[in-house]
């Protein structure tokens, strides 16, 4: 099993990933944390059509839409089984 670290914006649909790192200033980090997107949190990518917003499902229930620019600042870990 390998891990791959990549921006949330490049994560494929139907993948469960763990947030590893938030890029940007404190204001941006606070906004993401307030949305429930913090390092260590697992989320599932519901929709990513490589255009338009990315829709993720939070483990506690609920879904949020994230713009592509913001999603490119959220680095996630994807497990790859070989």
Number of C-alpha atoms within 10 A of each C-alpha: 6 9 11 10 16 18 19 25 24 16 23 16 16 12 14 18 21 20 21 18 19 23 12 11 8 10 9 14 18 14 12 17 14 10 11 15 21 19 16 13 15 18 20 19 20 18 18 19 13 13 9 12 18 23 18 23 17 17 12 9 6 8 15 13 14 17 13 18 10 18 19 16 18 22 22 28 21 20 15 9 7 5
